[in-house]
Amino acid sequence: MIEKNRSFSKKNKPKFFTLHSSLFTLLLLFAVTACGYKPSSHTIKNTFSENVSVEVVVDRVEPENAPFIKDEMNRMVYTRFKGRVVPKGMAENHIRIAYDGSTLTPLSYEDGYVTRYQVNLSVKFEMETKQGKESKTIHTIDEADFHASSLDASTLRIEAIRRGLAKAMDEFLAYVSAKGTLNAKASGD
């Protein structure tokens, strides 16, 4: 009998957290829309047309990263640019990515094995957009822990390099988005 009353009172009681989270969400949506917020895909449209070609220059020392870069850039064009990846002859815009390799700096050792690296990357993006040709070189740094074993070191090294490459592409996206905002202000949108 007591259990029934407890469950009855819990059901009829308003949930404090649910009420406040709903109000917070509503206020956040109002603030974002009232401030004129536009997603990055909207501002990127001021720089890039819908059809984009992507070319990756393969690094001879680390060719295994070229498919990763190509796939990530294609994904970014589809999801963030809201565009389509097409062959170069059909594209209105072109992105050429040259990955200059990585520099690994050992940070700590254990039993003769390097257990922590700093990965330095340099990625050059060349763009042909509505406004003309431009290039942007992005340098990223990533630190990675490795097991004190030579078996896992190669795989973990590639993962660290890919995290650095993903950071470079995210920075490129931010750059293009900011450039699109500036282009919109210049054209009066």
Buried (B, 14 or more C-beta within 10 A) or exposed (E): EEEEEEEEEEEEEEEEEEEEEEEEEEEEEEEEEEEEEBEBBBBBBBBBBBBBBBBBBBBEEBEEBBEBBBEBBBEBBEEBBBBBBBEEEEBBBBBBBBBBEBEBEEEEEEEEBBBBBBBBBBBBBBBBBEEEEEEBEBEBEBEBEBEEEEEEBEEBBBBBBBBBBBBBBBBBBEBBBBBBBBBBEEEEE
